[in-house]
Amino acid sequence: MREIIVGENEEKQRLDRFLLKYLNNSSRTNIYKLLRKKVIKINGKKVKENYFLQKDDIIQIFLSDESFDKLIKDDKQEFIKNVNLDTVYEDDEILIVNKPKGLLTHPDKKEYKKTLSTRVQSYLKDLQTRTFKPASVNRLDQNTSGLVIFCKTYEALKQYNEMMRKREIKKYYMCIVHGKVSKEGEIKGYLTKNHEKNIVEISEKNYNEEGRFIHTKYKPIEYYDDFTLLEVEILTGRTHQIRASLSSINHPIIGDTKYGGKRIKNVTTQVLHAYKLVIENKTFVKESNEIEKIIKKLAR
């Protein structure tokens, strides 16, 4: 028999979801079968799969060591030594870091180690369990730099995901666009994927009912010849939302050739930086060195 004592990062999870992560070589059907046959109990009692775990609950799994080991797949994570993080804020619940341009937020099929999530999980490796890893509640495109929030506990992850869903976390970006944006404004519409061009497009109406609503606000800050420094706030978070929104009003981001922007000297990808987060009564800011350097050149 194996016993698992529920801690703070496991409590308030549904039992079946917890077991799917813990017994990661098993299936949902098999887990339900083990619960039904009383092979898995909580504090010595049979419970249903939708039971919510409480701190200090004891999960008892009545299997031989050999049978138990077959339900677990070895997924040991390789941690990075000498983690390089630009930390903006940290407390017991969250870590806010500045993601550099060119770095993936999360691993994909081609890259695992060289990502922001891998760096953060290496930095916070002592907080990880079999069923919890520190995770982000927002993400940025590979070539967009700026602030990303990581939660250090399961309870914090639920709380901040809910705040993000309710739009209680305000997200602001800085970018340089082509042309003079004379006044502040907002863009509402529906975003759809153009698979042929591998871009997203915005339309005023949801013609095919597959579009996802977007809401973007923008405000000019400074002018440099035929360029404008913009502050952008996104009230919805969609892939390429800002890039497509600004392209739709004929003010594409410099360097963003995919959405109509032109390259300028030494700038070959979009100049876009998530510079500010407002969470309840706290404001977190990180300026972009890249934007500051470009502004100095444009201002000459």
Stockholm file with secondary structure:
# STOCKHOLM 1.0

chainA/1-300         MREIIVGENEEKQRLDRFLLKYLNNSSRTNIYKLLRKKVIKINGKKVKENYFLQKDDIIQIFLSDESFDKLIKDDKQEFIKNVNLDTVYEDDEILIVNKPKGLLTHPDKKEYKKTLSTRVQSYLKDLQTRTFKPASVNRLDQNTSGLVIFCKTYEALKQYNEMMRKREIKKYYMCIVHGKVSKEGEIKGYLTKNHEKNIVEISEKNYNEEGRFIHTKYKPIEYYDDFTLLEVEILTGRTHQIRASLSSINHPIIGDTKYGGKRIKNVTTQVLHAYKLVIENKTFVKESNEIEKIIKKLAR
#=GR chainA/1-300 SS CEEEECCTTTTTSBHHHHHHHHSTTSCHHHHHHHHHTTSEEETTBCCCTTCBCCTTCEEEECCCHHHHHHTCCCCCCCCCSSCCCCEEEECSSEEEEEECTTCBSSCCSSCSSSBHHHHHHHHTGGGCCSSCCCEESCCCCTTCEEEEEEESSHHHHHHHHHHHHTTCEEEEEEEEEESCCCSCEEEEEEEEEETTTTEEEEESSCTTSCCEEEEEEEEEEEEETTEEEEEEEESSCCTTHHHHHHHHTTCCBTTCGGGTCCCBTTBCSCCEEEEEEEETTEEEECCCHHHHHHHHHHTC
#=GC SS_cons         CEEEECCTTTTTSBHHHHHHHHSTTSCHHHHHHHHHTTSEEETTBCCCTTCBCCTTCEEEECCCHHHHHHTCCCCCCCCCSSCCCCEEEECSSEEEEEECTTCBSSCCSSCSSSBHHHHHHHHTGGGCCSSCCCEESCCCCTTCEEEEEEESSHHHHHHHHHHHHTTCEEEEEEEEEESCCCSCEEEEEEEEEETTTTEEEEESSCTTSCCEEEEEEEEEEEEETTEEEEEEEESSCCTTHHHHHHHHTTCCBTTCGGGTCCCBTTBCSCCEEEEEEEETTEEEECCCHHHHHHHHHHTC
//
